[in-house]
Amino acid sequence: MDTPPSRPPDSARPFLNALSVWAERTRTDWARASLARARALLAERPEAEAAFRAALEQADRGLGPFGQAHTQLLYGK
């Protein structure tokens, strides 16, 4: 099995930046929760734990039950 890269692929950065701008402009819970989840998925291994905790907290407020469950699955809960 291949080991995943230790840092996010460069191709993901423009999308993360666009999502960040969108979340800041709209200031909606859904956008902030989506940004937190994207940051967690792209976080370096040492920061991933804290990033997923933040994403789970945001998911409670902004993604509804399905989005919250999806975030939990991505985290490994």
The 8 nearest C-alpha neighbors of each residue, nearest first, counted from 0:
[[1, 2, 3, 4, 5, 6, 44, 7],
 [2, 0, 3, 4, 5, 6, 8, 7],
 [1, 3, 4, 0, 5, 6, 44, 7],
 [4, 2, 1, 5, 6, 0, 7, 8],
 [3, 5, 6, 2, 7, 8, 1, 43],
 [4, 6, 43, 3, 44, 7, 2, 42],
 [7, 5, 43, 4, 8, 42, 41, 44],
 [8, 6, 41, 9, 11, 5, 42, 4],
 [7, 9, 10, 11, 6, 12, 4, 41],
 [8, 10, 11, 12, 7, 13, 6, 14],
 [9, 11, 8, 12, 13, 14, 7, 15],
 [12, 10, 9, 14, 8, 13, 15, 7],
 [11, 13, 15, 14, 9, 10, 16, 8],
 [14, 12, 16, 15, 11, 17, 10, 9],
 [13, 15, 17, 16, 12, 11, 18, 10],
 [16, 14, 12, 18, 17, 13, 19, 11],
 [15, 17, 19, 13, 14, 18, 12, 20],
 [18, 16, 14, 20, 19, 15, 13, 21],
 [19, 17, 21, 15, 16, 20, 22, 14],
 [18, 20, 16, 22, 17, 21, 15, 23],
 [21, 19, 23, 17, 18, 22, 24, 16],
 [20, 22, 18, 24, 23, 19, 25, 17],
 [23, 21, 30, 19, 25, 31, 24, 20],
 [22, 24, 20, 26, 21, 25, 19, 31],
 [25, 23, 21, 22, 26, 20, 27, 19],
 [24, 26, 22, 27, 23, 21, 30, 20],
 [27, 25, 23, 22, 24, 28, 30, 31],
 [26, 28, 30, 29, 25, 31, 22, 61],
 [27, 29, 61, 31, 30, 32, 60, 26],
 [30, 28, 61, 32, 27, 31, 62, 33],
 [29, 31, 22, 33, 27, 32, 28, 34],
 [30, 32, 34, 28, 22, 33, 29, 35],
 [31, 33, 57, 35, 29, 58, 34, 30],
 [34, 32, 30, 36, 31, 35, 29, 37],
 [33, 35, 37, 31, 32, 36, 38, 30],
 [36, 34, 54, 32, 38, 33, 37, 31],
 [35, 37, 54, 39, 33, 34, 38, 32],
 [38, 36, 34, 40, 39, 35, 33, 41],
 [39, 37, 35, 41, 36, 40, 42, 34],
 [38, 40, 50, 51, 36, 42, 37, 41],
 [41, 39, 37, 38, 42, 36, 47, 51],
 [40, 42, 7, 38, 39, 37, 43, 6],
 [43, 41, 47, 39, 40, 38, 46, 44],
 [42, 44, 6, 46, 45, 47, 5, 41],
 [43, 45, 47, 46, 42, 5, 48, 6],
 [46, 44, 43, 47, 48, 42, 49, 50],
 [47, 45, 44, 43, 48, 49, 42, 50],
 [46, 48, 50, 42, 44, 39, 49, 45],
 [49, 47, 51, 50, 46, 52, 45, 44],
 [50, 48, 52, 51, 47, 46, 53, 39],
 [51, 49, 39, 47, 53, 48, 52, 46],
 [50, 52, 54, 39, 48, 53, 49, 47],
 [53, 51, 49, 55, 54, 50, 56, 48],
 [54, 52, 56, 50, 51, 55, 57, 49],
 [53, 55, 35, 51, 36, 57, 56, 52],
 [56, 54, 58, 52, 57, 53, 51, 70],
 [55, 57, 53, 54, 59, 58, 52, 60],
 [56, 58, 32, 54, 59, 60, 55, 61],
 [59, 57, 62, 55, 67, 61, 32, 60],
 [58, 60, 57, 56, 61, 67, 55, 62],
 [61, 59, 58, 57, 28, 62, 56, 63],
 [60, 62, 29, 28, 58, 32, 59, 63],
 [61, 63, 66, 58, 29, 67, 60, 32],
 [62, 64, 66, 65, 61, 67, 59, 58],
 [63, 65, 67, 66, 68, 62, 59, 58],
 [66, 64, 68, 67, 63, 69, 62, 70],
 [67, 65, 62, 69, 68, 63, 64, 70],
 [66, 68, 58, 64, 70, 69, 65, 62],
 [69, 67, 71, 65, 66, 70, 64, 72],
 [70, 68, 66, 72, 71, 67, 65, 73],
 [71, 69, 73, 67, 72, 68, 66, 74],
 [70, 72, 68, 74, 76, 69, 73, 75],
 [73, 71, 75, 69, 74, 70, 76, 68],
 [72, 74, 70, 75, 71, 69, 76, 40],
 [75, 73, 71, 72, 76, 70, 51, 48],
 [76, 74, 72, 73, 71, 70, 69, 51],
 [75, 71, 72, 74, 73, 70, 68, 69]]
